[in-house]
Amino acid sequence: MSHTTPEAQAADLKLVVCDMDGTLLDGRGEIPQGLWPLLETMRHRGIAFTPASGRQYATLESMFGSAATGSGTDDGTSGPESDHDAGTGSTDGMAFIAENGAQLMRNGVLLAASVIDPDYVTATLDRLDRLVAEGQNIGVVLSGTTVARVRRHDDAFLAEVRKYYHQLEVVDDLSGIGNVIKMAVYDFGDASTVVHPRLHEAAQGHSVVLSARHWVDVSNARATKGHALAQLQQALGVTPAQTAVFGDYLNDLDMFDHAQLSFAMANAHPDLLARARFTAPSNLEGGVITTLSHLLVNH
């Protein structure tokens, strides 16, 4: 941890990048109401705010875009209070790091996407089928740039998947689907015990990341949040010294390499707490809102 206060380093802040689940979102999985006035303040000061998530772009855009009218999203996430400026929730000009860095969008335009080799997708699907045959209770999501597809269709699995994928198709066969940018495996047990190790040992140079207790994300090696952040910084002309990052889990770790102001949430994985320069209160305490408020006072 740094002995310098984050407020002292925020004078030239230009970009804030924030993970969603376990970081920004509250205990109900909703965007805290306190974010909306902060976003308005940041826009006025020329500070960009970018969500960085394993969630699908369509889901992220829906969560933030619905705020433009003050309505909730279709997954129950709230927009701003009705007495806030209706433009506060607009996603105009906003960038999104989606699918754990496999997709970078800005102002509705695709800036970068990293497609997984189709042969590796096929081999991984076969490996997952063997895990199912061994008794693992898992399902997989194949993400493209506009839609995600699943084969498993029971209510319990779909209930978990639809939290993160608003554009979702249930298909009979996942083989032969092209332009896959991420494979997300949901494990009803602890993904770190069997599924993650088995996929990781067959990574073949790909990224196999434990993104939450129940989720393992498979993508190209360069398709990480940190790589997407570096691409965004280049597009915006922003340096690491002008960047703040908030995260809580292992898929957020490499973003810390690209930000002078790196914040691990109090509820973060120990590896993030060890790497971050600063600690923010937990997501259940509104840690992102509190910390951003302090940074903006000193900006």
C-alpha positions as CSV (number, residue, x, y, z in Angstrom):
1,M,0.0,0.0,0.0
2,S,1.1,3.5,-0.7
3,H,1.9,6.0,2.1
4,T,0.8,8.9,-0.2
5,T,-2.9,9.8,0.1
6,P,-4.9,9.1,-3.1
7,E,-6.4,12.6,-2.9
8,A,-2.9,14.1,-3.4
9,Q,-2.6,12.1,-6.6
10,A,-6.0,12.9,-8.1
11,A,-5.3,16.5,-9.3
12,D,-5.0,15.4,-12.9
13,L,-7.5,12.6,-12.9
14,K,-8.9,11.9,-16.4
15,L,-10.2,8.3,-16.3
16,V,-11.9,6.1,-13.7
17,V,-12.3,2.4,-14.5
18,C,-14.6,0.4,-12.2
19,D,-15.4,-3.3,-11.9
20,M,-19.1,-4.0,-11.3
21,D,-19.9,-7.1,-9.2
22,G,-18.4,-6.9,-5.8
23,T,-17.0,-3.5,-6.5
24,L,-19.5,-0.9,-7.7
25,L,-22.8,-2.8,-7.3
26,D,-24.4,-3.0,-3.9
27,G,-25.7,-6.1,-2.1
28,R,-28.7,-6.3,-4.4
29,G,-26.6,-6.2,-7.5
30,E,-27.7,-2.6,-8.2
31,I,-25.8,0.6,-9.1
32,P,-25.8,2.8,-6.0
33,Q,-27.9,6.0,-6.4
34,G,-25.0,8.0,-5.3
35,L,-23.1,7.3,-8.5
36,W,-25.4,9.4,-10.8
37,P,-24.5,12.9,-9.4
38,L,-20.8,11.9,-9.4
39,L,-21.0,10.9,-13.1
40,E,-22.5,14.3,-13.8
41,T,-19.7,16.1,-11.9
42,M,-17.1,14.0,-13.7
43,R,-18.5,14.8,-17.1
44,H,-18.4,18.5,-16.3
45,R,-14.7,18.1,-15.3
46,G,-13.7,16.0,-18.3
47,I,-13.2,12.8,-16.4
48,A,-14.3,9.6,-18.2
49,F,-16.0,6.8,-16.3
50,T,-15.7,3.3,-17.7
51,P,-17.3,0.1,-16.3
52,A,-15.0,-2.9,-16.7
53,S,-16.9,-6.2,-16.2
54,G,-17.2,-9.8,-17.2
55,R,-20.8,-8.9,-18.1
56,Q,-21.9,-8.6,-21.7
57,Y,-21.8,-5.2,-23.4
58,A,-25.6,-5.2,-24.0
59,T,-26.1,-5.7,-20.3
60,L,-23.7,-2.9,-19.2
61,E,-25.2,-0.5,-21.7
62,S,-28.7,-1.4,-20.5
63,M,-27.7,-0.8,-16.9
64,F,-26.3,2.6,-17.5
65,G,-28.4,3.7,-20.5
66,S,-31.7,3.1,-18.7
67,A,-30.7,5.9,-16.3
68,A,-31.1,8.4,-19.0
69,T,-34.9,8.2,-18.4
70,G,-34.7,7.5,-14.7
71,S,-36.1,4.0,-15.2
72,G,-34.7,0.7,-13.9
73,T,-33.1,-1.8,-16.1
74,D,-34.8,-5.1,-16.9
75,D,-32.8,-6.9,-14.3
76,G,-34.0,-4.5,-11.6
77,T,-31.0,-2.2,-11.5
78,S,-32.0,1.3,-10.7
79,G,-31.4,4.5,-12.6
80,P,-31.0,7.9,-11.0
81,E,-33.5,9.5,-8.8
82,S,-36.2,11.5,-10.7
83,D,-34.9,14.8,-9.4
84,H,-31.5,14.3,-11.1
85,D,-30.7,15.7,-14.5
86,A,-32.2,13.2,-17.0
87,G,-29.0,13.3,-19.0
88,T,-27.0,12.0,-16.1
89,G,-27.5,8.4,-17.2
90,S,-26.8,8.9,-20.9
91,T,-24.1,6.6,-22.3
92,D,-23.2,9.1,-25.0
93,G,-19.4,9.1,-25.3
94,M,-19.1,6.4,-22.7
95,A,-16.6,3.5,-23.0
96,F,-17.3,0.0,-21.7
97,I,-14.8,-2.8,-21.1
98,A,-17.0,-5.9,-21.5
99,E,-16.5,-9.7,-21.4
100,N,-13.5,-9.3,-19.1
101,G,-11.6,-7.3,-21.7
102,A,-12.5,-9.3,-24.8
103,Q,-14.6,-6.4,-26.0
104,L,-14.0,-2.7,-25.9
105,M,-16.8,-0.3,-26.9
106,R,-17.0,3.4,-27.0
107,N,-20.1,5.5,-27.8
108,G,-21.7,2.4,-29.3
109,V,-18.8,1.7,-31.6
110,L,-16.6,-1.5,-31.3
111,L,-13.0,-0.4,-30.7
112,A,-11.5,-3.9,-30.2
113,A,-12.6,-7.5,-29.9
114,S,-10.5,-10.6,-29.5
115,V,-11.9,-13.8,-31.2
116,I,-10.9,-17.2,-29.8
117,D,-9.5,-19.8,-32.2
118,P,-12.4,-22.0,-33.3
119,D,-10.4,-25.2,-32.8
120,Y,-9.7,-24.2,-29.2
121,V,-13.4,-23.5,-28.6
122,T,-14.2,-27.0,-29.9
123,A,-11.6,-28.6,-27.7
124,T,-12.8,-26.7,-24.6
125,L,-16.4,-27.7,-25.3
126,D,-15.3,-31.3,-25.4
127,R,-13.3,-30.9,-22.2
128,L,-16.4,-29.4,-20.5
129,D,-18.5,-32.3,-21.7
130,R,-16.1,-34.7,-20.1
131,L,-16.3,-32.8,-16.8
132,V,-20.1,-33.0,-17.0
133,A,-19.8,-36.8,-17.5
134,E,-17.6,-36.9,-14.4
135,G,-20.4,-35.3,-12.4
136,Q,-19.5,-31.6,-12.5
137,N,-22.7,-29.4,-12.4
138,I,-21.6,-26.8,-14.9
139,G,-22.8,-24.9,-18.0
140,V,-21.1,-22.7,-20.5
141,V,-21.9,-19.4,-22.2
142,L,-20.4,-18.6,-25.6
143,S,-20.1,-14.9,-26.1
144,G,-20.1,-13.0,-29.4
145,T,-19.9,-9.3,-29.8
146,T,-23.7,-8.9,-29.9
147,V,-25.2,-12.1,-28.5
148,A,-24.4,-14.9,-26.1
149,R,-25.5,-18.5,-26.6
150,V,-26.1,-21.4,-24.3
151,R,-27.1,-25.0,-24.7
152,R,-28.1,-25.8,-21.1
153,H,-31.6,-24.5,-20.6
154,D,-32.8,-25.4,-17.1
155,D,-34.2,-22.6,-15.0
156,A,-31.5,-22.6,-12.3
157,F,-28.7,-22.1,-14.9
158,L,-30.6,-19.6,-17.0
159,A,-31.4,-17.6,-13.9
160,E,-27.7,-17.1,-13.2
161,V,-26.7,-16.4,-16.8
162,R,-29.4,-13.8,-17.4
163,K,-28.0,-11.7,-14.6
164,Y,-25.1,-11.0,-16.8
165,Y,-26.3,-11.6,-20.4
166,H,-29.3,-9.6,-21.6
167,Q,-28.8,-10.7,-25.2
168,L,-29.1,-14.5,-24.9
169,E,-30.0,-17.3,-27.2
170,V,-30.7,-20.9,-26.2
171,V,-29.5,-23.3,-28.9
172,D,-29.5,-27.0,-29.4
173,D,-25.8,-27.2,-30.5
174,L,-22.9,-25.0,-29.6
175,S,-20.5,-26.6,-32.1
176,G,-19.7,-24.5,-35.2
177,I,-20.5,-21.2,-33.6
178,G,-18.0,-18.7,-34.9
179,N,-16.5,-15.4,-33.6
180,V,-16.5,-16.4,-30.0
181,I,-14.8,-13.8,-27.8
182,K,-15.3,-15.4,-24.4
183,M,-16.3,-18.7,-22.9
184,A,-17.8,-18.3,-19.5
185,V,-18.3,-21.5,-17.4
186,Y,-20.7,-21.4,-14.5
187,D,-20.1,-24.0,-11.8
188,F,-22.8,-24.5,-9.2
189,G,-20.1,-25.6,-6.8
190,D,-16.8,-23.9,-6.2
191,A,-15.1,-23.3,-9.6
192,S,-11.7,-23.1,-8.0
193,T,-11.6,-26.8,-6.9
194,V,-12.0,-28.7,-10.2
195,V,-13.2,-26.7,-13.2
196,H,-10.6,-23.9,-13.1
197,P,-7.6,-26.2,-12.6
198,R,-8.7,-28.6,-15.3
199,L,-9.3,-25.8,-17.8
200,H,-6.1,-24.0,-16.8
201,E,-3.9,-27.0,-17.4
202,A,-5.2,-27.1,-21.0
203,A,-5.0,-23.3,-21.5
204,Q,-2.6,-23.6,-24.5
205,G,-1.6,-20.0,-24.2
206,H,-5.1,-18.7,-23.6
207,S,-6.4,-16.8,-20.5
208,V,-8.3,-19.0,-18.0
209,V,-9.4,-16.7,-15.2
210,L,-11.4,-17.4,-12.0
211,S,-13.6,-14.3,-12.2
212,A,-15.9,-15.2,-9.3
213,R,-16.5,-18.1,-7.0
214,H,-18.8,-19.8,-9.5
215,W,-17.4,-18.4,-12.8
216,V,-14.4,-19.3,-15.0
217,D,-13.7,-17.1,-18.0
218,V,-11.7,-18.4,-21.0
219,S,-10.5,-16.0,-23.7
220,N,-7.4,-15.1,-25.7
221,A,-4.4,-14.3,-23.6
222,R,-4.4,-10.6,-24.5
223,A,-8.2,-10.4,-23.9
224,T,-7.9,-9.1,-20.3
225,K,-9.3,-6.0,-18.5
226,G,-5.8,-4.7,-18.2
227,H,-5.1,-4.9,-22.0
228,A,-8.4,-3.4,-22.8
229,L,-7.7,-0.5,-20.4
230,A,-4.3,0.1,-22.1
231,Q,-6.1,0.2,-25.4
232,L,-8.7,2.7,-24.0
233,Q,-6.0,4.9,-22.5
234,Q,-4.3,5.1,-25.9
235,A,-7.6,6.0,-27.6
236,L,-8.3,8.7,-25.1
237,G,-4.7,10.0,-24.7
238,V,-4.7,9.3,-21.0
239,T,-1.8,8.0,-19.0
240,P,-1.7,5.6,-16.0
241,A,-0.9,8.6,-13.8
242,Q,-4.3,10.1,-14.8
243,T,-6.2,6.8,-14.2
244,A,-8.0,5.4,-11.2
245,V,-9.1,1.7,-11.0
246,F,-11.4,-0.1,-8.6
247,G,-11.6,-3.9,-8.4
248,D,-12.3,-6.8,-6.1
249,Y,-11.4,-10.1,-7.9
250,L,-8.6,-11.8,-9.8
251,N,-9.9,-10.7,-13.2
252,D,-9.3,-7.1,-12.1
253,L,-5.7,-7.6,-11.1
254,D,-3.9,-6.6,-14.3
255,M,-5.8,-3.3,-14.5
256,F,-3.7,-2.3,-11.5
257,D,-0.6,-2.3,-13.8
258,H,-2.1,0.6,-15.8
259,A,-3.3,2.9,-13.0
260,Q,-1.4,5.0,-10.5
261,L,-4.6,5.1,-8.4
262,S,-5.3,1.5,-7.8
263,F,-8.0,0.6,-5.3
264,A,-8.9,-2.8,-3.9
265,M,-12.2,-3.0,-2.2
266,A,-12.1,-4.1,1.5
267,N,-13.9,-7.2,0.4
268,A,-11.4,-8.0,-2.3
269,H,-9.4,-11.2,-2.9
270,P,-6.2,-11.2,-0.9
271,D,-4.1,-10.9,-4.1
272,L,-5.7,-7.6,-5.0
273,L,-5.3,-6.2,-1.5
274,A,-1.6,-7.1,-1.7
275,R,-1.2,-5.4,-5.1
276,A,-3.3,-2.3,-4.8
277,R,-1.8,1.0,-3.7
278,F,-4.9,1.9,-1.8
279,T,-8.0,0.2,-0.1
280,A,-11.6,1.4,-0.5
281,P,-14.4,0.5,1.8
282,S,-16.4,-2.6,0.7
283,N,-19.0,-2.6,-2.0
284,L,-21.7,-3.1,0.7
285,E,-20.5,0.2,2.3
286,G,-20.6,2.1,-1.0
287,G,-16.8,2.2,-1.2
288,V,-16.6,3.4,-4.8
289,I,-19.0,6.3,-4.1
290,T,-17.2,7.3,-0.9
291,T,-13.8,7.2,-2.5
292,L,-14.7,9.0,-5.7
293,S,-16.4,11.7,-3.7
294,H,-13.2,12.3,-1.8
295,L,-11.1,12.3,-5.0
296,L,-13.4,14.8,-6.7
297,V,-13.3,17.2,-3.8
298,N,-9.5,17.4,-4.3
299,H,-9.6,17.4,-8.2
